[in-house]
């Protein structure tokens, strides 16, 4: 079972210091993402598991929620506390919330180190 969160829940989590993993491709991330989100395209997640924090909740986001659900399911099966953001970046943008632009594809996930 994948835990789901909507945009208001993500806003609250971000205010409390949540980590947001954006699993869209680098060009999608560069065109606009949730402020503070970390870029890790879906196909790289299995290769970069050691960068994903296990000691706190991880919010996973994509454009609309499909890719992030798949990644959340994958990570959840590995014991990581993960939450899928329903509606993704499109819902965030539609809610009139701020979007950052620019690409940081090699950025590490804060609090990483897979045990």
C-alpha angles and dihedrals in degrees: 000000000000117000112229132208130186127220096270089052090049090050090054092047092049091052087055092051102265121172115239119200114199109203098186122113117279093255090054092048091049092052092060139325143170108282111265095014118144119228117230112151113225095249091057097051096088089049094049102043090126089067095056116096117235099182096074142025118290120205113210120202138177133162099294108351107271101098092038090052090053092049092045090053091048093049094042090056086058093055098259117143099240135167126194117222107227113223092014125212091336090062090046091052093043089055088060094246122151120276126200121211130204135074128272100162096156096048113129123231110258113247093018132155117117110227 
